[in-house]
Amino acid sequence: MIKIIIVEDNNFARTAWETALSAESNFVVLGAYSSCEEALDSGLIKKCNVILLDIGLPGISGIEGAELFRRINEKALIIMISIKDDDKSIFGSLQSGAVGYLHKSVSPEELIDAINLAIKGGSPMTPQIARRVLKSFHKYNLGHSEENLTDKETTILNLLAEGKSYKKIADEIFLSVDGVKYHIRSIYEKLHVHSRAEAVNKGQKLRILSKW
């Protein structure tokens, strides 16, 4: 049996979820609470497998609650269910230990599927939430590479793409060969690559190179 706790301050949503989940033969709802404080006082957190948790709760927020619940039961799978879809709420939840994030418009069937997915090792997310997560990671990856290259490193990367040797690059930008090698090591580190070919390929993808 999958033992579930619900923490949701909206009485209608809490009751609807409890009714739908209780109808499943392999689910049992241990408790449904309107606040994290009530859930903590129940003493049932350490006995559950899954916690369905709202973010905007009175008193302790869902994000803070997730951290507290994880300290009590690190094996509990926390799925956030919220109307919030901003980066702070989403990533704050994931950093607090949530394995999934669903929009509150989720249907009972989708909620049941999400719990089963989490139990099997997946990370259930409403499609628009998953898209936002991916978009944020794309921005992170771009910012971690292109924006951190200095003007000189960008110039050297373009010269590498032209197939020029370290000596020719050194002559062209008035540096020693050792100085060029130093900047190339920095380029490799920032782009997370290990060779000229990989650096040029990454530079093309990130549109760093002036001729691509």
Residue, then its C-alpha position, 0 to 999 in steps of 0.5 A: m500500500i502506498k501511504i499518502i499525506i495531503v497538506e492543502d489549505n483549500n478545503f474543496a481541493r483537499t477533500a476532492w484529492e482525498t476522495a479520489l486517492s482513497a478510491e484507489s486499491n493500492f492507496v491509503v490516505l493517512g491524513a489530510y491537513s490544512s497546514c504543515e504544522e498540523a501535519l507535523d503534529s500528527g506524527l504520521i510524516k515518518k510513516c508515509n510514502v508520498i506527501l502532496l504539498d501546497i506551497g502557499l500555506p498559512g504559517i510554514s510555507g510548503i517549501e519550508g515544510a518540504e525541508l522539515f518533512r525530509r528531515i523526519n522522513e528522507k524517503a518520503l516522496i514530496i510532490m508539490i501542487s500549486i497555482k504558482d508557476d514562477d521560477k522561485s517557487i518551482f526551483g525552491s521546491l525542487q531544492s527543498g527535496a520535492v521530486g515533482y511539481l504539479h499545477k493545481s488544475v491537475s485532474p484526479e486521474e493525472l494526480i494518481d498517475a503522478i503518484n505512481l510515476a514518483i513511486k516508480g522513480g520518475s519526476p512528475m511535472t505538469p507540462q508547462i512546469a517541465r517546459r519552464v524548468l528546461k528553459s531555465f536550464h538552457k538559460y543557465n547553460l548559455g550564461h555559464s559559457e558565452e557570457n563568461l568568455t572574455d573578449k580575448e578568449t572569444t577572439i582566440l576561439n575564433l582563431l582556433a576555428e580558423g585552424k590557426s596554430y598556437k604560434k600564429i594566434a600568438d603573433e596575431i594577438f601579440l601574446s606569447v605562446d604560453g599566454v595563448k595556451y593559458h587562455i585556451r585552458s580557460i576557454y576549455e574550462k568555461l565551455h566544459v570541453h577538452s579539445r579544439a574540435e569540441a571548443v569550436n563545436k560548442g562555440q558554433k552552437l552558442r553562436i560565439l563564433s563570428k563566422w557561424 
